[in-house]
Amino acid sequence: GGQREPAKESGSAPTMAAVPRSGWVLVDKQARTRMLQKLEKTMPSRIRLYCLSCWAYTLTGAWYLWALPLMPPVCQSSALMSGRMFGGLLVLQGFFSYMNDAVCTLGKDGYLTWATWEALDRLLAWTLMVNTVCTAMVWGQGDASGGERAHRARLLVSASLVASCAVAYPMSKAYELQGKMDRFLLWHSIWHFVPNLLAVLWMALHMEPAPGLVPAALLRVLSD
């Protein structure tokens, strides 16, 4: 493939660049990859969880596409695109995330260059993030079904979703740049899992009651 090979071990410490104003020491990309490759041997379970977390986007997108017919009209589209496009891009994001985070970042051959997968992952991830934040506002104002209690629950979950993104991604990035890769693995997995789990719950709470569905039971409890 076209991926650049990580720099070879020379017996010296990872390449670092001091940042005097912040007191941080930044670790370069190739050194971070070597650290992750060592963690594959010493912390294989955390690496596996990190790799699996990439597909949380795909599951969320598939859930939304399945739930679309049961959503109120305002929730059948998102702020910046149609509901079907939003769900389809979430499904695709799982693949892009996996190729960048679980393949190239771990030093494996991604067929395309690492820079290509990284650009695709980040472009789509941030597009979806902006759309999600805007959609939280649109859906919050447009869907008051299920009573006041259900409405408050949806607002709480959507606010928690946005807050989880605002916390988890910066923490993940900070630990990554400092070369604290065990903590990076933890926080990047949180960045993938928690917002997606909250998104699934958020969508479920917007679904119209339907026989046999857990979301219908949730709505009945919340509206009592």
Secondary structure, DSSP 8 states (H G I E B T S, - for coil): ----------SS---EEEETTTTEEEE-HHHHHHHHHHHHHH-HHHHHHHHHHTTHHHHHHHHHHHHGGGS-GGGGB-SSSBHHHHHHHHHHHHHHHIIIIIIITTT---SS-HHHHHHHHHHHHHHHHHHHHHHHHHHHHH--TT-HHHHHHHHHHHHHHHHHHHHHHHHHHHHHHTT-HHHHHHHHHHHHHHHHHHHHHHHHHHS---TT-HHHHHHHHHH-
